[in-house]
Structure formats: structure tokens, C-alpha cells
Amino acid sequence: SVQDNVLVAGEPAYQLVLAPKDHRSLVGQVVIAVDGKYGVPLRVQVFARGAASPAFQVGYTQLSFVAPAPANLTFTPPPGATVDKVNLGTARSGATHGTPPAGMSGFGSYGEDWLTVASFPQKDLLSSLGTGSASSAPPASSPAGPGVLGGDSQQVIGALFGAAKPVHGSWGSGTLLQTSLVSVLMTGGQVYVGAVQPSVLYAAVGHTTAP
């Protein structure tokens, strides 16, 4: 559908609205503001189902439609540098499709469209947080250590996962964390993530396929 026109970064834009019909999706709607003159997307907002404010948004705050200066497109290699010119079209045509990148072993997906669920080894989640368990976190004053997050962020993430609850069913047992927009299921060895109701995660257990 289309919503009322808005101003984004001072530019008049019309808003396209995408809304899943399946109630199992936690996404209420995705609103894309498109510049009315040039057709350039200026802002994307993602709303959780039933929410009045976006859970996530990214967009321009300042924008000018002007031609870039020629100097911006000129590159002079420094003395002694070697330059290799690559035809990207040729490079892409020779790529192998359907093969997961190196280091992506254990990653998979289930479902499609709004109900897509991604799965990956739980050890990868823990290593990215730099913590030994999903429910622990270092003090706010500690460094990030081997993880990618700083101390404050790790503490917030640790508290978030600490709110997860045990769940079980015919699919097995695990720990469920649910927010207004995302559900996360940890089964002890694998993590399942999606903007879906928990029932979709349960159905994904043991049925994910590698990309």
C-alpha cells in the first residue's frame, strides 16, 4: 500500500508499505520512503507487529542531488604501487554458486520470505559475543576481549539472553528469547533466528538446509 507523503532530509517522498499477511511473522510492516523526483530510497523503517514506532530505521538526514566533482573520481597510485584492473563481470561469472563461503560451515536456512529462519552453530554466537555462555557477560568496565562488542554492549546482550526461558516440545528442548521483532531459539548446539513466532523456529529444528 501507499502512505501519506513525507519529508526526509528535506526531500519530498512518497511511502511504500510492505506488510506480511501471515500472522506468524513478527514484522508488522516495512515502510520505504522514496524520493518523489529522482526515485531514490531515502529511508527504510521496520515496525514490529502492532507497534506505532519503528524498531529499526535507516535513512538520510542530509542530502544534496548534485554532480560529484571530477576530482572525486580521479585516483593517482602512489609511487611504486602496482595496479591490477579486474573485470568484475568476468570475475562474477566464474564464481561457484551454491557453495557456502569458507568458515560458514553449519549455517543453514528454513522457510522463505517473511518466515525465513537462519540457523548457525551456537559456538559462533558465543565467540562473537566474547563470552563463555549466552547468559553471561563481563562487567561494564571490562574490555571487549576476543568478542566484537565492548563491555557495555556485552553487558546489555548478556542481560538480554538472561531473560531467555526454557522451552520444550516434540522437536526437543532449548532456550527461547523473544522480542517484539525477533525470536531466538538455542538448542544447546544450534541457534535459530527469525522475525517469526516461536512455532516457526520449532518447525525449523532439524529441517534447516545449507545455503
C-alpha positions, -999 to 999 in steps of 0.1 A, spaced: 0 0 0 10 37 0 11 60 30 9 98 31 39 117 16 66 128 40 98 149 40 131 130 45 163 150 47 143 180 34 132 160 3 95 152 -5 90 115 -6 62 90 -10 60 59 12 56 23 1 44 -1 27 50 -38 27 31 -58 53 31 -96 57 -3 -113 57 10 -144 76 3 -138 114 34 -159 122 57 -131 111 66 -106 138 71 -79 112 41 -55 112 52 -35 82 82 -22 63 79 14 52 102 27 24 103 64 17 112 71 -19 122 105 -33 94 118 -55 116 134 -81 146 110 -85 131 77 -73 159 72 -47 151 54 -15 156 79 13 146 59 44 136 24 55 116 17 86 108 -17 101 78 -19 125 71 -48 148 35 -61 146 12 -38 164 39 -12 171 34 25 164 72 33 164 98 16 142 120 -10 158 147 -2 133 152 26 107 180 38 85 179 69 62 194 101 51 195 131 75 211 154 49 212 150 11 220 171 -20 214 159 -55 244 174 -73 270 161 -97 302 150 -79 334 169 -86 356 152 -113 384 152 -87 364 128 -66 366 102 -93 403 106 -100 428 82 -85 466 85 -88 485 55 -75 514 64 -51 549 59 -64 560 22 -65 524 9 -63 512 -19 -86 477 -16 -100 456 -46 -112 425 -39 -133 398 -66 -129 367 -70 -150 341 -76 -123 316 -91 -147 341 -118 -157 351 -124 -121 315 -130 -110 306 -152 -139 333 -176 -129 322 -178 -93 308 -211 -79 271 -207 -69 255 -226 -41 288 -231 -22 289 -216 13 319 -193 19 348 -206 39 341 -206 76 304 -208 71 300 -245 79 269 -252 99 249 -223 86 215 -230 71 180 -217 65 144 -228 67 113 -214 52 111 -184 28 100 -148 25 87 -133 58 90 -166 76 127 -173 68 147 -187 97 185 -187 98 205 -213 118 241 -214 128 263 -231 155 258 -217 189 296 -216 194 298 -189 167 273 -168 186 293 -171 219 326 -164 202 312 -132 186 300 -120 220 333 -129 236 317 -148 264 316 -184 275 278 -187 277 249 -169 263 236 -158 297 269 -143 310 286 -110 303 317 -92 316 315 -61 338 308 -29 320 343 -17 326 360 -47 310 374 -47 275 358 -65 246 383 -93 248 380 -117 218 345 -106 210 333 -78 188 314 -59 214 325 -35 240 319 -41 277 287 -21 280 273 -37 249 282 -72 262 265 -65 295 233 -55 277 235 -86 255 242 -108 285 211 -94 303 190 -99 272 199 -135 269 195 -139 306 158 -132 300 155 -163 278 133 -191 291 135 -229 288 111 -245 262 105 -280 250 83 -299 227 82 -328 202 111 -311 184 133 -313 215 143 -287 242 161 -254 243 161 -218 254 139 -192 238 145 -154 237 117 -134 221 115 -97 215 88 -77 196 106 -82 163 130 -112 166 128 -147 181 160 -167 190 160 -204 199 191 -221 213 190 -259 214 223 -265 230 243 -267 198 225 -247 172 209 -213 172 177 -205 151 168 -168 145 140 -152 126 114 -124 127 88 -150 134 66 -166 161 84 -193 181 63 -220 164 82 -213 132 115 -218 150 104 -251 165 94 -263 130 129 -253 117 147 -275 142 164 -304 123 150 -292 90 174 -264 80 194 -268 48 228 -254 40 228 -224 16 
